Amino acid sequence: MLIAPALGVLLVAVAGSAPLQPTAPQDLEQLITAARTGRTVIRPQAARRIVRLWTQSESEERANIVQRLRSESGKSPATLAQVGPALVEVLGEFEDEDLRLLLWRSLSDTDFPWRPYAARSLAAHPAATEAPRFLAALADPIPPVRVAAVLAVSNLGQADQTPAVRLLLNDEDDRVRRAAADALIEWGETSAMWWLYEELLREDSFFDRPTGEQARYQAWTLLSPRLGKITDASPYDPGLGPSDPASDASLKAVRARLVELDAGERPSLPPQVRAGGEVPTELLGVELRSCRKGEVFLRWTANDLLLVGQGNPARIVLPEGTVQALLSATAEARAGLGDKRLFGRPGCDMEQFHVRSGKLSAATQWIVSCGPDPIPELRPADLNSLGRALLAAIPQIPADAIALDARLNQLRERTHAALQAIGGELD
């Protein structure tokens, strides 16, 4: 979808640094349309332009913009869902009580498809009276919502909530852990730097995605400004894994600097936080990302292990022959699906089936995705069969194992719920 020339000019004009003049109603309408239905890369740009337009307008024009956004958003989570994620993510910046109330109603609705966007919208400019709500959101089942809640608590200067945020240092999701560490460091708890340091030691991947490298870059972005200049070694390079000889001296210098900053002794960390080591070859996997039901990451290895989570995964020993039976189910699905790889359309919910034929081969993916509205029979029958086989291969987890690693809690039930929310029943 191409941008109309007039809209392209408008986006450039609104992006400029000069003070904006009140715009004609059709200009605002063009921006709203672009934020709702433009190309994926254009939507957030157009939404931000509306914010900037409002910021630089006079009070009467501001009121008109807010009134138009109220009308566009409706009065229920169902109507707000239709405006799309780009607009939802900026509505909290217009200092309007009605829009914030609608965002909170939507965030509280577990069927609202843009909950992470609503959470970030509210967290950008939190009100002190909203602190209890944000504290409750620290325990939300959706990781990006927890991240937004940490940001809000930090923005509110709620240093008295250090214990609640400190619990998230051991969250199963690395994004949440980094957000919690960042907030705690801002509040003077320098020991949280060790959690960011641990991310620098990661070399993991999820099939062909370099999750460890991504984590190193993100952690270093947060940690490096706090360290100051380190002169004892070459600067740390997050693009080099910790096993690279060039990283030895720089990581040692980082550890020494943490001691100088009174970060204390390096703590003993739980399994989901530790960098971990090499994992066996992953042959099958499913990656579930649902804005309604959360996220699940599962892999089955050549030696009959089930790996749960990213980073340092939990490991479940399966009966011998389990993975070979799953490979047979995968071959049947591949034969039925042919060359087709994508089902549905890009949206807030996605399930991705991964399969590779050997250690050195790239993985093949089948992707099922949908937007805010469910699509009947979205997942093809062959993937339904594979989904049932993978679900059946998740064993019941003993209580003592769950006590050691929360990622195993209700694993089969959570996987089933996410699959159902994204692609429908597995019948």
C-alpha positions in Angstrom: 0.0 0.0 0.0 1.5 3.3 -1.1 1.2 6.6 0.8 -0.8 9.2 -1.0 1.5 12.1 -2.0 -0.4 14.5 0.1 -0.1 12.3 3.2 3.6 11.8 2.5 4.1 15.6 2.5 2.0 15.9 5.7 4.1 13.3 7.5 7.3 15.2 6.6 5.7 18.5 7.6 4.6 17.2 11.0 8.0 15.6 11.5 9.8 18.9 11.1 11.0 21.0 14.0 9.0 24.2 13.1 5.9 25.0 15.2 2.8 23.6 13.6 -0.1 25.6 12.6 -3.7 24.3 13.2 -4.4 21.8 10.5 -7.4 21.3 8.4 -9.8 18.5 9.5 -8.8 16.4 6.5 -5.2 16.5 7.5 -6.0 14.9 10.9 -8.2 12.4 9.1 -5.4 11.4 6.8 -3.1 10.8 9.8 -5.8 8.8 11.6 -6.3 6.7 8.5 -2.6 6.1 8.1 -2.3 5.1 11.7 -5.1 2.6 11.4 -4.6 1.1 7.9 -1.3 2.3 6.5 1.6 0.1 5.9 3.0 -1.5 9.0 6.0 0.9 9.1 3.8 3.9 8.5 1.2 3.3 11.3 3.3 4.2 14.3 4.8 7.2 12.5 1.4 8.6 11.8 0.3 8.0 15.4 3.3 9.9 16.7 2.6 12.7 14.3 -0.9 13.1 15.8 0.7 13.4 19.2 3.1 16.0 18.0 0.3 17.8 16.2 -1.6 17.9 19.5 1.4 19.0 21.5 2.1 22.0 19.2 -1.5 23.1 18.8 -3.5 25.8 20.6 -6.0 24.7 23.3 -9.1 24.8 21.0 -7.4 22.7 18.3 -6.1 20.3 21.0 -9.7 19.8 22.2 -10.8 19.1 18.7 -8.1 16.5 18.2 -9.0 14.8 21.5 -12.7 14.8 20.7 -11.9 13.2 17.3 -9.8 10.5 19.0 -12.6 9.8 21.5 -15.0 9.4 18.6 -12.6 7.1 16.8 -11.9 5.0 19.9 -15.5 4.5 20.9 -16.5 3.6 24.4 -15.6 -0.1 24.8 -12.6 -2.4 24.5 -14.3 -3.9 21.4 -14.5 -0.5 19.6 -11.0 0.5 20.7 -9.6 -2.8 19.3 -10.6 -1.7 15.9 -8.4 1.4 15.8 -5.3 -0.8 15.8 -2.2 -1.0 18.0 -0.4 2.2 16.7 -3.2 4.5 17.9 -3.8 2.5 21.1 -0.2 3.0 22.1 -0.3 6.8 22.0 -3.8 7.5 23.4 -2.3 7.8 26.9 -0.4 10.9 25.9 -3.3 13.2 25.2 -4.0 14.0 28.9 -7.6 13.0 28.6 -9.4 11.2 31.4 -11.9 9.5 29.2 -9.2 8.0 26.9 -7.2 6.8 29.9 -10.3 5.2 31.5 -11.0 3.4 28.2 -7.3 2.2 28.1 -7.6 0.8 31.6 -10.9 -1.0 30.8 -9.2 -2.5 27.8 -6.1 -3.5 29.7 -8.3 -5.3 32.2 -10.1 -7.2 29.5 -8.1 -10.4 28.8 -9.7 -10.7 25.4 -8.5 -7.2 24.3 -6.0 -7.9 21.5 -3.7 -4.9 22.1 -3.0 -5.2 25.8 0.7 -4.6 25.6 0.1 -1.4 23.6 -2.5 -0.2 26.1 -0.1 -0.9 28.9 2.7 1.1 27.3 0.3 3.9 26.5 -0.7 4.2 30.1 2.8 3.8 31.4 4.3 6.6 29.4 2.7 9.3 31.6 1.4 7.5 34.7 -0.7 9.3 37.3 0.1 8.8 41.0 -3.5 7.7 41.6 -2.9 4.8 39.2 0.0 3.3 41.2 -2.0 0.5 42.7 -3.1 -0.6 39.2 0.4 -0.6 37.9 1.6 -2.6 40.9 -1.1 -5.2 40.1 0.1 -5.3 36.5 3.6 -6.4 37.7 2.0 -9.9 37.9 0.2 -9.8 34.5 0.6 -13.0 32.5 1.8 -11.1 29.4 5.5 -10.2 29.6 5.3 -6.9 27.7 2.5 -5.7 30.1 4.8 -6.5 33.0 7.6 -4.5 31.3 5.3 -1.5 30.9 4.2 -1.8 34.6 7.8 -1.7 35.7 8.3 1.4 33.6 5.3 3.1 35.1 6.3 2.3 38.7 9.8 3.7 37.8 8.3 6.8 36.2 6.2 7.4 39.3 9.4 7.2 41.5 7.9 4.4 43.6 11.2 3.4 45.2 9.2 2.1 48.1 8.1 -0.7 45.8 11.6 -2.0 45.5 10.6 -5.5 46.9 7.9 -5.9 44.3 10.2 -4.9 41.4 13.0 -7.0 42.8 10.9 -10.1 42.5 10.9 -9.5 38.7 14.7 -9.9 38.6 13.9 -13.6 38.5 11.1 -13.4 36.0 11.0 -16.1 33.3 11.2 -13.4 30.6 14.5 -11.6 29.9 12.7 -8.4 28.9 11.0 -8.1 32.3 14.3 -8.9 34.1 16.1 -6.2 32.3 13.4 -3.6 32.9 13.4 -4.5 36.6 17.2 -4.3 36.8 17.1 -0.9 35.1 14.5 0.5 37.6 16.3 -0.9 40.6 19.6 0.6 39.5 17.9 4.0 39.1 16.8 3.7 42.7 20.3 3.1 43.8 20.3 -0.7 44.1 23.6 -1.3 42.3 23.5 -5.1 43.0 20.9 -5.4 40.2 23.8 -4.7 37.8 24.8 -8.3 38.2 21.6 -9.4 36.5 22.5 -7.3 33.4 26.0 -8.7 33.6 24.6 -12.2 33.4 22.9 -11.3 30.1 26.4 -10.5 28.7 27.3 -14.2 29.1 24.5 -15.5 26.9 25.2 -17.4 23.6 21.8 -19.1 23.2 19.6 -19.2 20.2 16.1 -20.3 19.4 16.5 -22.2 16.2 18.0 -19.7 13.8 17.3 -16.6 16.0 20.3 -15.4 18.0 18.4 -14.7 21.2 21.7 -14.5 23.2 23.2 -11.9 21.0 20.0 -9.8 21.1 20.0 -10.0 24.9 23.7 -9.0 25.1 23.1 -5.8 23.1 20.0 -4.8 25.1 21.7 -5.5 28.5 24.8 -3.6 27.5 22.7 -0.6 26.4 21.4 -0.4 30.0 24.6 -1.3 31.8 27.4 0.5 30.0 26.2 4.1 30.9 26.3 3.2 34.6 29.9 1.8 34.4 31.7 4.9 33.2 34.9 4.6 31.2 36.8 1.3 31.8 40.5 1.8 31.0 41.8 -1.6 32.1 40.8 -3.4 28.9 39.4 -3.0 25.4 35.7 -1.9 25.4 33.3 -4.8 25.7 31.7 -5.7 22.4 28.2 -7.3 22.7 28.6 -8.6 19.1 31.3 -11.0 20.4 30.1 -14.0 22.4 31.6 -14.6 25.8 33.5 -17.6 24.4 35.4 -15.4 22.0 38.9 -14.8 23.4 38.6 -11.1 22.8 35.8 -11.0 25.4 37.8 -12.4 28.3 39.6 -9.3 29.4 36.7 -6.9 28.8 34.3 -9.1 30.8 36.8 -9.3 33.6 37.1 -5.5 33.6 33.3 -5.2 33.8 33.3 -7.5 36.8 36.0 -5.4 38.5 34.1 -2.2 37.8 30.9 -3.7 39.4 32.9 -4.4 42.5 34.2 -0.8 42.5 30.6 0.5 42.3 29.6 -1.5 45.4 27.4 -3.9 43.5 28.4 -6.6 46.1 29.3 -10.2 45.4 28.1 -11.9 42.2 24.9 -13.6 43.3 23.8 -17.2 42.8 21.0 -17.0 40.3 18.0 -19.3 39.6 18.0 -21.4 36.4 15.8 -19.1 34.3 18.2 -16.2 34.9 21.5 -17.9 34.4 23.2 -17.7 31.0 23.3 -21.5 30.6 25.4 -23.5 28.3 25.1 -25.4 25.0 21.8 -27.3 24.4 21.3 -30.4 22.3 20.3 -30.1 18.7 16.7 -28.9 18.4 14.7 -30.7 15.8 11.1 -29.5 16.5 9.7 -26.5 18.2 6.6 -24.3 18.6 6.7 -20.6 19.4 3.5 -19.1 20.7 3.0 -15.3 21.1 -0.5 -14.4 22.1 -1.5 -10.9 23.3 -4.4 -12.7 25.1 -2.8 -15.8 26.5 0.8 -15.1 26.9 3.9 -16.7 25.3 5.2 -20.2 25.2 8.5 -21.5 23.7 9.1 -25.2 23.3 11.7 -27.3 21.6 12.2 -31.0 21.2 15.7 -32.3 20.8 17.3 -35.3 19.0 18.0 -37.0 22.4 14.4 -36.8 23.6 14.5 -33.7 25.7 11.8 -31.1 25.9 13.3 -27.6 26.3 11.0 -25.0 27.8 11.7 -21.3 27.4 14.4 -19.2 25.9 17.8 -18.4 27.2 18.7 -21.2 29.6 15.7 -23.5 29.1 14.2 -25.9 31.5 14.9 -29.5 30.5 12.3 -32.3 30.7 13.4 -35.9 29.9 10.9 -37.6 27.6 10.4 -41.3 27.0 12.8 -42.8 24.4 11.3 -42.5 20.9 9.1 -39.5 21.6 10.9 -37.2 19.2 11.1 -39.8 16.5 7.3 -40.2 16.6 6.9 -36.4 16.4 9.2 -36.3 13.4 6.9 -38.8 11.7 3.9 -36.5 12.5 5.9 -33.6 11.1 6.6 -35.5 7.8 2.9 -36.1 7.4 2.1 -32.4 8.0 4.8 -31.4 5.5 3.4 -33.7 2.8 -0.1 -32.2 3.3 1.0 -28.6 3.4 3.2 -28.6 0.4 5.1 -25.4 -0.2 2.7 -23.2 1.8 4.3 -21.6 4.9 2.0 -18.7 5.9 -1.6 -18.9 7.1 -3.8 -15.9 8.1 -2.5 -12.3 8.1 -0.1 -10.4 10.4 -1.6 -9.5 13.7 -1.3 -9.6 17.4 -1.3 -13.4 17.7 1.2 -15.7 16.1 2.2 -19.4 16.3 5.3 -20.6 14.6 6.1 -24.3 14.1 9.8 -25.0 13.6 11.4 -28.1 12.1 14.9 -28.9 11.0 16.2 -32.1 9.5 19.7 -32.1 11.1 22.1 -30.1 13.2 23.6 -28.1 10.3 20.3 -27.5 8.4 18.3 -24.3 8.6 14.9 -24.6 10.1 11.6 -24.6 8.2 8.7 -22.6 9.7 5.0 -22.7 9.3 3.4 -19.5 10.7 -0.2 -19.0 11.7 -1.2 -15.4 12.5 -4.3 -13.4 13.1 -5.4 -9.9 14.1 -8.0 -8.8 16.6 -10.8 -10.8 15.1 -10.7 -14.6 15.2 -10.6 -16.3 11.8 -12.6 -19.6 11.6 -10.5 -22.6 10.7 -7.4 -20.5 10.5 -5.0 -23.3 11.2 -5.0 -26.0 8.4 -5.9 -29.6 9.3 -2.4 -30.8 8.8 -1.0 -28.3 11.4 -3.9 -29.2 13.7 -2.7 -32.8 13.6 0.9 -31.7 14.3 -0.3 -29.4 17.1 -2.2 -32.3 18.8 0.9 -34.5 18.6 3.2 -31.8 20.1 0.6 -31.1 22.9 0.4 -34.8 23.7 4.2 -34.9 24.0 4.2 -32.4 26.9 4.2 -34.6 30.1 2.6 -33.8 33.4 5.2 -32.0 35.4 5.9 -33.2 39.0 5.3 -30.6 41.7 8.9 -30.6 42.9 10.1 -29.7 39.4 7.6 -26.8 39.1 8.8 -25.5 42.5 12.3 -25.2 41.1 11.3 -23.6 37.8 8.0 -21.7 37.4 8.2 -22.0 33.6 7.0 -25.6 34.0 3.8 -24.6 35.8 0.6 -25.7 33.9 2.8 -26.1 30.8 0.4 -28.2 28.8 -2.6 -26.1 29.8 -0.9 -22.9 28.9 0.3 -24.2 25.6 -3.2 -25.5 24.8 -4.8 -22.1 25.7 -2.3 -20.2 23.5 -2.8 -22.5 20.5 -6.6 -22.2 20.9 -6.4 -18.4 21.1 -4.3 -18.1 18.0 -5.4 -20.7 15.5 -8.5 -22.1 17.1 -9.3 -25.6 18.4 -7.0 -28.4 17.4 -9.9 -30.7 16.4 
